[in-house]
Amino acid sequence: MSDGEDERELADAVAVLKAAESRVAEALRAYLARDPVTGRPVHGRIGRAAQITGWGEQRVKETVTPALADRRRAKRKDTGA
């Protein structure tokens, strides 16, 4: 295989992974949606979603709530971490 073919194969694989990750994120948003009656988060689902995806609770939270990820990034940038 030539380097060009390897790069194309890698780029294709990355595109497929990104598409899959966006589908997982959409599924997580639906799974972790607030209860329509009470408006509260469904208890215990973040931990279960982390187990199912293998992502960890923090990544699950940040995937479902992008503003949380933005706040954490800004905080890390401010502290220099």
Wavefront OBJ file of the C-alpha trace (Angstrom):
o trace
v 0.000 0.000 0.000
v 1.167 3.468 -0.750
v 1.138 6.352 1.687
v -1.651 8.015 -0.286
v -3.886 4.972 0.053
v -3.100 4.708 3.760
v -3.967 8.359 4.321
v -7.210 8.024 2.386
v -8.148 4.915 4.374
v -7.355 6.712 7.632
v -9.384 9.771 6.600
v -12.327 7.528 5.697
v -12.102 5.743 9.053
v -12.011 9.059 10.924
v -15.100 10.266 9.046
v -16.965 7.081 9.946
v -15.951 7.398 13.597
v -17.058 11.040 13.754
v -20.432 10.122 12.264
v -20.825 7.293 14.775
v -19.865 9.586 17.647
v -22.502 12.127 16.617
v -25.135 9.354 16.509
v -24.104 8.239 20.001
v -24.324 11.836 21.213
v -27.867 12.158 19.833
v -28.856 8.881 21.492
v -27.375 10.090 24.782
v -29.324 13.335 24.582
v -32.537 11.365 24.125
v -31.663 8.850 26.853
v -30.714 11.560 29.330
v -33.539 13.965 28.532
v -35.286 15.456 31.519
v -38.522 13.888 32.687
v -41.311 15.717 30.802
v -43.603 15.743 33.856
v -41.202 16.896 36.563
v -38.542 18.594 34.449
v -35.867 16.858 36.525
v -33.063 14.635 35.238
v -33.796 10.928 35.326
v -31.921 9.477 38.314
v -28.998 7.165 37.635
v -28.910 7.417 33.882
v -25.622 9.313 33.546
v -23.759 6.500 35.301
v -25.504 3.872 33.205
v -24.791 5.781 29.989
v -21.132 5.980 30.995
v -21.073 2.209 31.493
v -22.753 1.550 28.150
v -20.537 3.894 26.127
v -17.330 3.417 28.092
v -16.815 7.183 27.887
v -16.894 8.107 31.548
v -19.425 10.274 33.328
v -17.710 13.582 32.606
v -17.634 13.021 28.849
v -21.273 11.894 28.897
v -22.281 15.054 30.776
v -20.318 17.272 28.414
v -21.764 15.518 25.364
v -25.323 16.020 26.568
v -24.690 19.588 27.757
v -22.206 21.309 25.409
v -22.372 24.497 27.494
v -20.897 22.528 30.398
v -17.926 21.540 28.251
v -17.451 25.160 27.188
v -17.516 26.377 30.802
v -15.002 23.727 31.861
v -12.668 24.587 28.975
v -12.867 28.289 29.842
v -12.174 27.536 33.482
v -9.143 25.403 32.600
v -7.884 28.157 30.297
v -8.271 30.761 33.048
v -6.384 28.650 35.587
v -3.691 27.708 33.083
v -4.303 23.991 33.560
l 1 2 3 4 5 6 7 8 9 10 11 12 13 14 15 16 17 18 19 20 21 22 23 24 25 26 27 28 29 30 31 32 33 34 35 36 37 38 39 40 41 42 43 44 45 46 47 48 49 50 51 52 53 54 55 56 57 58 59 60 61 62 63 64 65 66 67 68 69 70 71 72 73 74 75 76 77 78 79 80 81
